[in-house]
C-alpha cells in the first residue's frame, strides 16, 4: 500500500514519528511536510500549501495519514479531484481543545484561541479514522469536546461526538530507540564526579512548566544538596526568563545549557543523566521522558496525565508524587540515594514503544482502514 503522510510541522517528535514510521513500515510512505515553524500559521495555512504540493506530486497514494497540525477539511476540499476515492486518517499527537494555553498568549488575551481547536474537531469529523497517541489523550479529548462545542451559539453539533468516537482508537507512539543503542556509554559514564546529574530535555514552553522544575532545584540548592544539571530541549520564542534566572543562580551546577543540535550529543547527555523530574502541566504522551527513561534516567513523575501508562503506577508507586512538596521530597531523596538509584533500570517499560514492536500494529491498523474505507470510497 502507498501512503502519503502529511505533517505541516515537521520538527521534534512530529518529525521523529513520521520518519520513524516511514523508515520501518512495510508500506511505501511518502512524507509531505513543511518546516516546524509558526505552528499557528501551519494550522491555518499549511493545508493550502500542502494541497498544492500534493496535486503536483507524481505519488498516487492508497491512503492519507495526516497529523493533528493539518486542517484536513481544507486539504481534502482543495484536492477533491485527486483524493475523493482515498481513505484518510488523522493522528493526534496533541489537540488544541485540551491543550493548556499560556495566559500571556495574544490569542488568549484577544479571545481568538478557539479556532485551532475547531480545526482539530472538524479534521476528526472529516477523517475516516482517528488515532490518539495514548489512552489518556483519547479520554481527555472526548471528556473536553462536549464543553468545547457547547460554547457556540447554536447548531452545536453535539451529536457528532459519538460519530467521531465510533471511528477513534488508541495507537501509541512509536519511538526509534535503536539509535540510542548505537551510542555506547564509553565516552560519558554516569559518575559526574560522583554527583547526581539532573536532566531537563523538553521544549522550553509553558505546558512543560519550567517554573516549577527550577523552583524545586532552587529549594534543594538552598538546602545544601549538591547535584549537576543538564538543560536541553528546543526554545522556539525565548519568552521564559526562568531559564536565564536558573542559568545565573545554578551556574556552578549547570554542565550543559541549550539545544543539542547533534543527536549523538543529545543521546550522550541522556545516558549520562541520572534523574529526570517531570513537572509538565500537560502531556499527551511524553516522548522525551520515555527516551530519557530508556537511556537509564530515574523518573520522578506526577500521578496524572499519561505517565502512569508509560511507567505502570501499580508497579512503581514510589516514582510518582502528589504535589509540589512531595516532588521536592522525592527529588531530595533520589539525590541522597544516588548510588542505589544508579542501579535501577526501567528500560523494559519503554522497549514496547520501539518501532520494531509498534510498526506491525500501525501497519495492521492502516491495512484494516484501507480494507474497509477504501472499498466504501470507491463504490
C-alpha positions in Angstrom: 0.0 0.0 0.0 1.1 3.5 -0.7 0.6 6.2 2.0 1.0 9.9 1.9 1.9 11.1 5.4 1.1 14.8 5.8 2.9 16.7 8.5 2.8 20.6 8.4 5.0 20.9 11.5 8.0 18.7 10.7 10.2 19.0 13.7 10.8 17.4 17.1 8.6 14.5 18.0 6.3 15.0 15.0 9.2 14.6 12.6 10.7 11.7 14.5 7.3 9.9 14.4 6.8 10.5 10.7 10.3 9.5 9.7 10.3 6.5 12.1 7.1 5.1 10.7 8.2 5.7 7.1 11.5 4.0 7.7 10.1 0.9 9.4 6.8 0.2 7.7 6.2 -2.4 5.1 4.2 0.2 3.2 5.6 2.7 0.7 5.3 6.0 2.5 5.9 9.5 1.1 6.1 12.3 3.6 4.6 15.6 2.6 5.8 18.3 5.0 6.5 21.9 5.9 9.2 23.1 8.3 8.4 23.2 12.0 7.9 26.9 12.4 5.0 29.2 13.2 2.6 26.5 14.4 -0.5 28.7 14.3 0.1 29.6 10.7 0.8 26.0 9.9 -2.6 25.1 11.2 -4.3 27.9 9.3 -2.4 27.9 6.0 -0.4 24.7 5.9 -3.2 22.8 4.2 -3.2 25.2 1.2 0.5 24.9 0.6 0.5 21.1 1.1 -2.5 20.6 -1.1 -0.7 22.3 -3.9 2.4 20.1 -3.3 0.2 17.0 -3.3 -1.5 17.9 -6.6 1.9 18.5 -8.3 3.3 15.2 -6.9 3.6 12.1 -9.1 2.9 9.9 -6.0 -0.6 8.5 -6.0 -1.4 7.1 -2.6 -3.9 4.5 -1.5 -4.4 6.3 1.9 -3.8 9.6 3.5 -2.3 9.9 7.1 -2.3 13.4 8.5 -1.1 14.8 11.8 -3.3 16.9 14.0 -1.5 20.0 12.7 -3.2 19.7 9.4 -6.6 21.3 8.6 -7.8 18.1 6.9 -11.1 19.6 5.7 -9.3 22.3 3.7 -6.8 19.9 2.3 -9.5 17.4 1.2 -11.5 20.3 -0.3 -8.6 21.6 -2.4 -7.6 18.1 -3.6 -11.1 16.6 -4.0 -10.4 15.6 -7.6 -7.4 13.6 -6.5 -8.5 12.4 -3.1 -12.2 11.7 -3.4 -11.6 7.9 -3.5 -8.8 7.8 -0.9 -9.4 7.0 2.8 -7.9 9.5 5.2 -6.8 9.1 8.8 -5.7 11.7 11.3 -3.2 11.0 14.1 -3.4 13.2 17.2 0.0 13.9 18.9 -1.8 16.7 20.7 -5.1 18.6 20.3 -5.8 22.3 20.8 -9.2 21.6 22.5 -7.4 20.3 25.6 -4.0 21.9 25.3 -3.2 24.4 28.1 -2.6 27.9 26.6 -0.2 30.3 28.2 -2.2 33.2 29.7 0.2 35.5 28.0 -0.6 34.3 24.5 -2.1 37.1 22.4 -4.8 34.8 21.0 -6.0 34.1 24.6 -5.9 37.7 25.5 -7.9 38.6 22.4 -10.2 35.6 22.8 -9.2 34.2 19.4 -7.9 30.9 20.6 -10.9 28.6 19.7 -10.2 28.3 16.0 -7.3 25.9 16.4 -9.5 23.5 18.5 -12.2 23.7 15.8 -9.6 22.7 13.2 -8.9 19.6 15.2 -12.6 18.9 15.7 -13.5 19.3 12.0 -10.5 17.3 10.9 -11.6 14.4 13.2 -15.1 14.7 11.8 -13.8 14.6 8.2 -11.4 11.7 8.7 -12.3 8.0 8.1 -10.3 7.0 11.2 -8.9 8.9 14.2 -5.9 7.8 16.2 -4.7 9.1 19.6 -1.2 8.5 20.9 -2.3 7.5 24.4 -5.3 6.3 26.3 -5.1 9.5 28.4 -5.2 11.6 25.2 -8.3 9.7 23.9 -10.1 10.2 27.2 -9.1 13.8 27.6 -10.3 14.7 24.1 -13.8 13.2 24.5 -14.1 14.5 28.0 -13.5 18.1 26.8 -15.2 18.0 23.4 -18.8 18.5 24.8 -17.7 21.6 26.7 -15.9 22.9 23.7 -18.9 22.5 21.4 -21.4 23.8 24.0 -19.8 27.3 23.9 -21.1 28.0 20.4 -24.5 29.8 20.0 -26.5 27.2 18.1 -26.2 24.0 15.9 -23.5 22.9 18.3 -23.0 19.5 16.7 -23.1 17.5 19.9 -24.4 14.5 18.0 -21.1 14.4 16.1 -19.2 13.4 19.2 -20.4 9.8 19.0 -19.7 9.8 15.3 -16.0 10.7 15.9 -15.8 8.3 18.9 -17.0 5.4 16.8 -14.1 5.8 14.4 -11.4 6.6 17.0 -8.9 4.3 18.8 -5.6 4.5 20.6 -2.4 3.9 18.6 0.6 4.6 20.9 3.6 6.5 19.7 6.4 4.6 18.0 9.9 5.5 19.1 13.2 5.0 17.3 15.1 3.5 20.2 17.7 1.7 18.2 19.5 4.9 17.5 20.2 5.3 21.3 21.7 1.8 21.4 24.1 2.8 18.6 25.8 5.1 21.1 27.7 3.5 23.9 28.4 4.8 27.4 32.2 4.7 26.9 32.6 8.5 26.5 30.2 9.6 29.2 29.7 7.4 32.2 27.2 8.0 35.0 29.6 9.4 37.5 29.7 13.2 37.0 32.4 13.4 39.7 30.1 11.3 41.9 27.4 13.9 41.8 23.8 13.2 40.6 23.0 14.7 37.2 19.5 16.1 36.8 18.0 16.4 33.3 15.7 18.8 31.5 15.2 17.6 27.9 11.8 19.1 27.0 10.7 22.0 24.9 11.1 25.4 26.6 7.3 26.0 26.7 4.5 26.9 29.1 2.9 23.4 29.2 6.2 21.8 30.4 6.1 24.0 33.5 9.8 25.0 33.8 9.0 27.4 36.6 8.1 24.6 39.0 11.0 22.5 37.8 13.6 25.1 38.6 11.8 26.2 41.8 12.3 22.7 43.1 16.0 22.8 42.2 16.4 26.3 43.9 14.9 24.8 47.1 17.3 21.8 47.0 20.2 24.1 46.3 19.3 26.3 49.3 19.2 23.1 51.4 22.8 22.5 50.5 22.2 19.4 48.3 24.8 19.1 45.6 24.0 18.0 42.1 24.7 18.8 38.5 22.2 19.9 35.9 21.9 19.5 32.1 19.4 21.7 30.4 18.5 20.5 26.8 15.4 21.0 24.6 14.2 23.4 21.9 13.4 27.0 22.6 11.0 28.5 20.0 10.4 32.0 21.2 12.7 32.6 24.2 10.0 34.1 26.4 10.8 32.2 29.5 13.0 34.2 31.9 13.1 31.4 34.4 15.8 29.7 32.2 18.1 32.7 32.4 17.4 33.0 36.1 18.3 29.4 36.6 21.4 29.8 34.4 22.6 32.5 36.8 21.5 31.0 40.1 22.7 27.5 39.3 25.7 28.4 37.2 28.1 26.3 39.3 25.9 23.3 38.8 25.0 23.5 35.1 27.1 21.3 32.8 25.1 21.9 29.7 22.7 24.6 28.7 20.8 24.8 25.4 19.6 22.7 22.5 21.7 19.7 21.4 21.9 20.1 17.7 23.5 16.7 17.1 21.7 13.6 18.0 24.9 12.0 19.3 25.2 14.8 21.8 21.6 14.5 22.9 21.9 10.7 23.3 25.1 11.1 25.3 23.6 13.5 27.8 20.5 11.3 28.3 22.8 8.3 29.0 25.0 10.4 31.3 22.0 11.8 33.3 20.7 10.2 36.5 17.4 11.8 37.4 14.5 13.3 35.3 12.0 15.2 37.5 8.8 15.9 35.4 6.7 19.0 36.2 4.6 19.3 33.0 1.1 20.5 33.4 0.1 18.7 30.2 1.5 15.8 28.2 -0.4 13.6 25.8 2.4 11.0 25.6 5.9 12.3 26.8 8.4 11.1 24.2 11.3 13.0 25.7 10.6 11.4 29.0 10.3 7.9 27.5 13.7 8.4 25.7 15.3 9.5 29.0 13.9 6.5 30.9 15.1 4.2 28.1 18.6 5.6 28.4 18.7 5.0 32.2 17.3 8.1 33.8 15.3 7.6 37.0 12.0 9.4 36.6 10.1 11.4 39.3 6.6 11.8 37.8 3.3 13.4 38.7 0.5 11.0 39.3 -1.6 12.4 36.5 -1.7 12.8 32.7 -0.2 10.0 30.6 2.7 9.0 32.8 1.1 6.0 34.7 0.6 4.5 31.2 4.3 4.7 30.4 5.5 3.5 33.8 2.8 1.4 35.5 1.8 3.1 38.7 0.8 -0.2 40.3 4.3 -1.5 39.9 6.3 1.7 40.8 4.2 3.9 43.1 7.4 5.3 44.6 8.2 7.1 41.4 5.0 9.3 41.5 4.5 12.5 43.5 1.2 14.0 44.5 2.0 17.7 44.9 5.0 20.1 44.7 6.1 19.4 48.3 6.1 15.7 47.5 8.2 16.3 44.4 10.8 18.2 46.3 10.9 15.4 48.9 11.3 12.6 46.4 13.9 14.5 44.4 16.0 15.2 47.5 15.8 11.6 48.4 16.9 10.5 45.0 19.9 12.8 45.2 20.8 11.4 48.6 20.3 7.8 47.4 22.1 8.2 44.1 24.2 5.0 44.4 21.0 3.0 44.7 19.2 5.0 42.0 22.0 4.2 39.5 21.4 0.5 40.0 17.8 0.7 38.9 16.6 0.5 35.3 13.1 1.0 33.8 14.2 0.4 30.3 11.9 -2.5 29.8 8.9 -0.2 30.3 9.8 1.7 27.2 11.0 -1.1 24.9 7.5 -1.9 23.9 7.3 1.5 22.1 10.2 0.7 19.7 9.3 0.8 16.1 10.2 -2.9 15.8 7.3 -3.6 18.2 4.9 -0.8 17.1 5.2 -0.9 13.3 3.2 -4.2 12.9 0.4 -2.6 15.0 0.4 0.5 12.8 0.5 -1.5 9.5 -2.3 -3.7 10.7 -4.4 -0.7 11.7 -3.9 1.0 8.3 -4.4 -2.2 6.4 -7.8 -2.6 8.1 -8.7 1.1 7.3 -7.9 0.6 3.6 -9.8 -2.7 3.5 -13.0 -1.1 4.8 -12.9 2.6 3.8 -11.1 2.0 0.6 -13.9 -0.1 -0.7 -16.5 2.3 0.5 -14.8 5.3 -1.1 -14.6 3.6 -4.4 -18.2 2.4 -4.6 
